């Protein structure tokens, strides 16, 4: 009960700071791109997707025959990343080789390369945050606050992007910081783009704020 009360107090004391942030601090790196072609061997019409597409436009739904993927992508046969999905990267001269020719409906990239399914977030490039305040690269006003048994992150991000709200995403963030599971998070704010607990880009969604991570 005390832990819940502490988390609530932390959320209230930082609400003003969070509300004052009008811009998204995300977008730290260049988004991966996917160039789709409606003929094999990179021929015919083409379209470029940046970051994510929950649903391809009607004139491209189930049309791609070849593709060039910059970064790691997850491509799916159905809308909203459903149906059979497969992780791909590099150049694919004929999507028949993957059983995906004229089958791609949605696709999403892994931010910063991602950790892969089930892998959660990678630690920050400067190393995971540790008690004592080391390796924090975000804005100073959102620097973590240490408690006796938990650490409070008012504005968590991954690879410079907001993180889609959810208990698994909150825990993945905490563990990427070298900590335990999440004890509390707020999801009242939304962003036009974020990354999920696997490090994949998503479209408009509720995002994490005021995350409390257990130390172990």
MARGU-350024 format. One line per field, with one value per residue: x, y, z negated of N, C-alpha, C in turn. Coordinates in steps of 0.02 Angstrom, whole numbers, plus 32768, in hexadecimal, padded with zeros to 4 digits. Layout:
n_xx	c(X	...)
n_yy	c(Y	...)
n_zz	c(Z	...)
ca_xx	c(X	...)
ca_yy	c(Y	...)
ca_zz	c(Z	...)
c_xx	c(X	...)
c_yy	c(Y	...)
c_zz	c(Z	...)
***
This chain:
n_xx	c(802A	8061	80BE	806F	8033	80A5	80CA	805C	8069	80E1	80BB	805F	80AF	80FF	80AC	8094	810C	810E	809C	80C5	8115	8109	8137	816D	81EF	8222	8269	82F3	834C	8366	82D7	82BA	82A6	8238	8234	81BD	8195	8131	8152	81BF	8272	8289	8241	81C3	8135	8152	8156	817A	818D	8193	81CA	8146	80AE	800F	7FAA	7FBA	7FA3	7F10	7F33	7FAA	7F9C	7FB9	800A	8095	812A	81B2	8235	8292	82E0	830F	835F	8313	827A	81CE	815D	80B5	8027	7FA3	7F3B	7F6A	7FD9	7FBE	7F97	7FFF	80A7	814B	81F8	8266	82F3	8363	837B	82FA	82E3	827E	81E9	81A9	8202	81F8	8179	8122	80FB	808E	8041	8054	8011	801C	80A2	8130	81BC	8250	8287	8324	835B	832E	830C	82D7	8255	820F	827F	827F	82AD	834A	83D8	8400	8471	84DA	84E4	8486	841C	8450	843E	8468	846F	84B0	84D7	8469	8413	83AC	833E	8368	8303	82B5	82FA	831C	82D6	830F	82CF	82BC	82A1	8280	8285	8260	8224	81F9	81E4	81F2	824F	827A	8303	82F5	826E	81BF	816D	80FA	8069	8052	8058	80BA	8111	813A	817F	81E2	8228	8258	82AD	830A	8351	839D	8356	82CE	8227	819A	8141	80E0	808A	805C	7FDF	7F9E	7FBD	7FD1	8025	8059	80AD	8105	8167	8156	8159	81B4	8207	81D9	8198	80FD	805A	7FEF	7FD3	7FB4	802F	80BE	80D3	811C	8159	8175	81F7	8224	82B1	82E5)
n_yy	c(7FC4	803E	804F	8065	80DE	8130	812E	816F	81EE	8217	821C	8286	82F2	8305	8320	83A0	83BE	835C	8380	83F7	83D9	83ED	83C1	8329	82CA	8269	8210	8207	81CA	81A1	8166	80BC	8080	803B	8003	7FDA	7F75	7F57	7EF4	7E65	7E65	7EEB	7F40	7F9E	7FF8	8059	8073	80CA	80A4	80E6	80BA	8084	8031	8018	7FF0	7FD5	8046	8036	801F	7FDF	7F75	7ECC	7EC9	7ED5	7E94	7E8F	7ED2	7F4F	7F58	7FC6	7FB5	7F4F	7EFC	7ED0	7E76	7E5D	7DF5	7E1D	7EAB	7F27	7EE5	7E5C	7DAC	7D3D	7D64	7DA3	7DBE	7E29	7E65	7ECC	7EB3	7E6E	7E1B	7DD1	7DB9	7D42	7CE5	7CE9	7CC8	7D33	7D7F	7DEF	7DF5	7E47	7EB0	7F00	7F50	7F67	7FBC	7F94	7FFB	8045	7FCC	7F6F	7EEA	7E75	7DF5	7DD2	7DFE	7E79	7F25	7F68	7F94	8043	809B	80D2	807F	802A	8084	80A1	8091	8124	817B	816D	816D	81B1	81F7	8248	82DC	834F	8376	8308	82A8	820C	81E2	81A7	8130	80D7	804F	8052	80A0	8136	8168	81F0	820C	819D	815B	8104	80E9	816C	817C	8188	810F	8090	807C	8004	7F72	7F13	7F5B	7FBF	7F73	7F3C	7FB1	7FD4	7F68	7F77	7FDB	7FA0	7F7C	7F39	7EF7	7F5F	7FC8	8025	808C	8117	8138	819E	81FA	8215	81EA	820C	81B1	8121	80A4	7FF4	7F73	7F1B	7F69	7F95	8005	805D	809D	812D	8134	8111	8142	811E	816D	81AF	8139	80BE	805E	7FC4	7FA2	7F21)
n_zz	c(8000	7FD6	803A	80AB	8088	8082	8109	8142	810A	8144	81CA	81C7	819F	820D	8274	82A7	82E7	834B	8394	83C7	8430	84D0	8549	859C	855D	85A7	8637	8644	869C	874D	879F	87CD	8877	88F3	8995	8A07	8A95	8B26	8B7B	8B9A	8B74	8B56	8BAA	8C08	8BC3	8B2E	8A7B	89E4	893B	8899	87FD	87CC	87FE	87E1	8832	88DA	8966	89CF	8A55	8A47	89F5	89E0	8A53	8A64	8AAE	8AA7	8A3D	89E2	894B	88D0	883D	87BA	87D5	87B3	880B	883C	8867	8853	8822	87A4	876E	8765	8780	87E3	87C1	87E3	87C3	8818	8879	88DA	898D	89EF	8A78	8AB0	8A68	8A62	8A35	89AE	899B	89A0	8A0B	8A56	89E2	8975	88FC	8889	882F	87C3	877E	871E	86A0	86A1	86C3	8667	85EE	860F	8617	857A	853A	84FC	84D4	850D	84A7	848A	84FA	84B4	8449	83C9	8355	82AD	81FB	81A4	8209	8285	8337	8376	83FA	841F	841E	839B	8341	833A	82FA	82A8	8206	816E	80FC	8060	807B	80FE	81A3	81F4	8290	82E8	836F	83D6	8460	84F9	855C	857F	8598	8568	84FE	851A	84B6	8434	83CA	83E8	843B	83E2	8382	83D6	83F5	8374	8358	83BC	8387	8329	82B9	8251	8268	829F	822C	8231	82A9	8312	838E	83CF	8433	84E5	857F	8627	865F	8626	85CE	85B5	8534	856B	85AF	862A	86A5	868F	86BB	8697	85E8	8538	84C0	8456	83B8	8322	82E4	826B	8234	81EC	8185	8187)
ca_xx	c(8000	808E	80DE	803E	802C	80E1	80C6	802A	8086	8113	8097	8041	80E3	811F	8079	809D	8145	80FA	806B	80E6	8139	80DA	8154	8184	8238	8236	8287	8339	8372	8340	82AB	82C6	8279	822C	821D	8198	818E	80FB	816D	81FD	82B2	8287	8226	817E	8124	8171	8141	81A8	816D	81C2	81B8	810E	8070	7FE0	7F86	7FD2	7F6D	7EEC	7F55	7FE6	7F8A	7FC5	8025	80DF	814A	81F8	823B	82D3	82D3	8346	834F	82EB	8232	819F	812A	807C	7FF6	7F64	7F40	7F7A	800E	7FA0	7FA2	8045	80D8	8190	822B	828F	8321	838A	8358	82D7	82D4	823E	81CA	8194	8233	81E2	8132	80FF	80EB	8048	8020	8064	7FDC	8034	80E8	814B	8204	826C	82AD	836A	836D	8305	832A	82B8	821C	821C	82BE	8278	82D7	8392	83EF	8416	84B4	850A	84DE	8448	841E	845E	8436	849F	8463	84DC	84C0	8428	8420	8370	833B	8376	82C6	8296	832B	82FD	82D9	8319	82B0	82DE	8298	8269	82A0	8229	8235	81BE	81DB	821B	8252	82A6	8322	82DC	8227	818F	8160	80B3	8056	8041	8081	80F6	813E	8157	81B1	821A	8250	827B	82E2	833F	8378	83BF	832C	829D	81E9	817A	8110	80AB	8095	8023	7FD4	7F6B	7FD2	7FD6	8056	804B	80D6	8128	8180	8137	8187	81E6	8230	81BE	8170	80B5	8038	7FD5	7FC4	7FC4	8076	80D3	80EC	8120	8165	819A	8218	8240	82FA	82F5)
ca_yy	c(8000	8078	8056	8083	8124	8152	8136	81A2	822F	8227	822E	82C8	8326	8310	832A	83E1	83BA	8335	83A6	842F	83C2	83ED	839C	82E5	82C7	8230	821D	8211	81B2	819E	812C	808C	8087	7FFF	8013	7FA2	7F77	7F2A	7EC1	7E48	7E84	7F33	7F5F	7FB3	802E	8052	80A0	80C7	80A6	80F9	80A9	8057	8037	7FE7	7FD8	7FF3	8062	8003	800D	7FBA	7F3B	7E8C	7ED8	7ED5	7E58	7E93	7F08	7F60	7F6A	7FE4	7FA4	7F12	7F07	7E99	7E7D	7E31	7DEA	7E3E	7EEF	7F2F	7EB6	7E1C	7D78	7D25	7D99	7D8D	7DF2	7E2C	7E9D	7ECB	7EB2	7E30	7E25	7DB0	7DA9	7CFC	7CBE	7CEA	7CB9	7D71	7DA4	7E04	7DE2	7E76	7EE0	7F2E	7F45	7F95	7FB5	7F94	8038	8039	7F86	7F46	7EB0	7E39	7DDC	7DB7	7E17	7EB9	7F5C	7F67	7FCB	807F	8095	80E5	8051	8031	80B0	807E	80BB	8154	81AC	8167	815C	81CE	8222	826E	8320	834F	837C	82C6	827A	81DE	81F0	8169	8123	80A2	800F	805D	80D9	8157	8186	8216	8212	8167	8154	80D0	80FE	81AF	817C	8176	80C8	807F	806A	7FBE	7F57	7EF1	7F8F	7FDF	7F45	7F39	7FED	7FCF	7F36	7F92	8008	7F78	7F79	7F03	7F04	7F9E	7FC6	8056	80B7	813F	8131	81D0	8221	81F2	8203	81F7	8176	8107	8060	7FC6	7F51	7EF7	7F9A	7FA1	8042	8058	80DB	8153	8108	8129	8137	811B	81A6	81A2	80F1	80AC	801E	7FA5	7F9A	7EDB)
ca_zz	c(8000	7FD3	807C	80D8	8074	8098	8152	8151	80F8	8177	8207	81BE	819B	824F	82A7	82C7	8315	8385	83BC	83E8	846B	8509	8581	858F	855C	85CF	8677	863B	86D6	878A	87A1	8802	88B0	891B	89D9	8A24	8ADD	8B39	8BA8	8B7F	8B86	8B49	8BE6	8C05	8B94	8AEB	8A45	89AB	88F9	8864	87B9	87C0	8824	87C6	886D	8918	8990	89F5	8A93	8A38	89CD	8A03	8A96	8A67	8AC8	8A91	8A0C	89C3	8905	88AB	87F8	87B1	87DA	87AB	883E	882B	889D	8844	8807	875D	875C	8754	87B1	87E5	87C4	87EA	87BE	8855	8880	8917	89CD	8A01	8ABF	8ABE	8A28	8A64	8A10	8969	899A	8992	8A48	8A5B	89A4	893F	88ED	8857	881E	8791	8775	86DB	8693	8691	86CE	863B	85CE	8629	85F1	8538	851F	84DA	84EC	8502	847B	84AF	8516	8480	8411	83A2	831B	826F	81BF	81A0	823D	82BE	837A	8388	8433	842F	8403	8353	8319	8336	82DE	8278	81BF	814A	80BC	803A	809C	8143	81C8	8216	82D0	82FC	83B8	83F4	84A9	8513	859A	858D	85A7	8535	84F8	8517	8472	8426	8394	8403	8453	83A7	8366	8405	83EB	8334	835C	83E7	835C	82F7	827D	8251	828C	828F	81F6	8241	82E3	8328	83D6	83E1	846D	8524	85AE	866C	866D	85EB	85D9	8585	8507	8592	85D3	866D	86AC	8693	86CD	865E	85B0	84F5	84B3	8410	8392	82DA	82D7	822E	823C	81B1	818B	8194)
c_xx	c(802B	80AE	80AF	8035	8068	80E0	8095	8044	80B8	80F1	807B	8076	8104	80EC	8082	80D6	8132	80CA	808D	810B	8109	80F5	8167	81CF	8251	8257	82D1	8362	8346	8316	82C0	8293	8272	8212	81FD	8190	8157	8110	81AC	823A	82B1	8271	81DE	8173	8147	8153	8170	8181	81A3	81A6	8181	80D5	8040	7FB5	7FA3	7F97	7F4E	7F12	7F98	7FD9	7F91	7FDF	8071	80FA	8195	81FE	8284	82C4	8313	8336	8327	82A1	820C	8167	80F4	804A	7FB5	7F70	7F50	7FAA	7FF3	7FAD	7FEA	8074	811E	81BF	8259	82BE	8346	835E	8339	82BF	8292	8220	81AC	81C3	8221	8198	8107	80EE	80A0	8020	8029	802C	7FF2	807D	80FF	8195	8215	8295	82F4	8380	8345	832B	830D	8281	8231	8259	82B8	82A5	8321	83A3	8403	845E	84EA	850B	849E	8452	842B	8451	8474	849C	848F	84B8	8479	8434	83E3	8373	8343	8337	82A2	82C7	8309	8306	82DD	82F1	82D6	82DC	8281	828B	8268	8242	81F8	81B0	8205	8217	827F	82C1	8308	8292	81FD	8183	8116	80A2	8043	806F	80C0	8129	8160	818D	81ED	8247	8279	82B7	831B	836B	839D	8398	82FC	825F	81CC	8147	80D5	80BD	8055	801D	7FA2	7F7E	7FD7	800C	8044	8073	80FB	8147	8161	816D	81BC	8213	8218	8195	8126	8099	8020	7FBF	7FCF	800C	8085	80EA	80F1	8127	818E	81B5	8231	828B	830D	82B5)
c_yy	c(803F	8084	8078	80CD	814C	815F	816D	81E8	8245	823E	8274	82FE	8334	831D	836C	83E0	8393	835B	83DE	841A	83BC	83C2	8356	82E4	828D	8244	8229	81FB	81AF	815F	80FD	8095	8043	8016	7FD5	7FAC	7F46	7EF7	7EA3	7E70	7ED0	7F5B	7F75	7FEE	8023	8084	8096	80D0	80B7	80E4	8075	8064	8002	7FC9	7FFB	8012	802C	7FEE	7FEA	7F7D	7EFB	7E98	7ECF	7E91	7E55	7ECF	7F12	7F7A	7F87	7FDD	7F63	7F23	7EC7	7EA5	7E49	7E2D	7E0F	7E84	7EEE	7EFA	7E73	7DEA	7D5F	7D60	7D7C	7DC8	7DEF	7E68	7E96	7ECB	7E6E	7E38	7E04	7D99	7D62	7CD0	7CBA	7CD8	7CF7	7D99	7DB1	7DF0	7E16	7EAA	7F14	7F1E	7F7A	7F87	7FB1	7FD4	8026	7FF1	7F56	7F0B	7E6F	7E1F	7DBD	7DD4	7E57	7EEE	7F4D	7F9D	8006	8077	80A7	80B5	805D	8062	8086	80AC	80E6	8187	81A6	815A	8174	8201	824D	82B5	831F	8352	8339	8291	824C	81F4	81AF	8168	80EC	8060	8015	809A	80F5	817A	81AD	8215	81DD	8168	811A	80E6	8142	81B4	816D	812A	80BC	8065	8021	7FA3	7F36	7F24	7FB2	7FB3	7F3E	7F75	7FE8	7FA0	7F4E	7FC2	7FE2	7F70	7F3E	7F16	7F48	7F95	7FF4	8079	80DD	8138	8165	81FB	81F6	8211	81E8	81BA	8162	80C4	8034	7FA3	7F28	7F27	7FA6	7FE0	8031	809B	80FF	8125	812C	8117	813A	815E	818F	8157	80E8	8065	8003	7F9C	7F52	7EB3)
c_zz	c(8000	8017	80AD	80C9	808A	80E3	8165	8142	812D	81B7	8202	81C0	81DE	8285	82CC	82F9	8354	83B2	83E2	8427	84A5	8541	856B	8591	8587	8610	8673	8677	8713	878B	87D9	883B	88D3	895F	89F6	8A6F	8AF1	8B6E	8B88	8B96	8B84	8B87	8BD9	8BD7	8B52	8ABA	8A0B	896A	88C5	8820	87B2	87F2	880A	87FD	88AA	893E	89BB	8A34	8A87	8A0C	89F6	8A4A	8A9A	8A7E	8AB6	8A62	89F7	897D	88E6	8861	87F6	87B0	87CA	87DD	8832	8864	8891	8827	87BD	8743	8746	878C	87AE	87ED	87C8	87E4	87FA	8851	88C2	8956	89DA	8A49	8AD4	8A7C	8A27	8A3A	89C5	8963	898F	89D0	8A4B	8A1C	896C	8939	88B9	8848	87EC	8787	872C	86D3	8680	869A	86A2	861D	85E9	85FD	85AF	8516	84F8	84F7	84E0	84CF	84A5	84C4	84E2	8445	83EB	8368	82DD	8234	81B4	81D8	827A	82FF	8389	83BF	8446	8413	83B7	8329	8312	831C	82AB	8230	8199	8109	8099	805F	80E5	8161	81F4	8255	82E9	8347	83DB	8440	84BA	8556	85B0	859A	8569	8537	84F1	84D2	846D	83F1	83AF	841C	8418	8388	8393	83FE	83AB	8339	838A	83C0	8325	82B7	8282	8279	8278	8258	8205	8282	82F3	8374	83F0	841D	84AA	854F	85F3	8680	862F	85FF	85A4	855C	8529	85B8	861A	866E	86AD	86AA	8690	8625	856E	84E5	8468	83F5	8349	82C9	8298	8237	81F9	81BB	819C	8193)
***
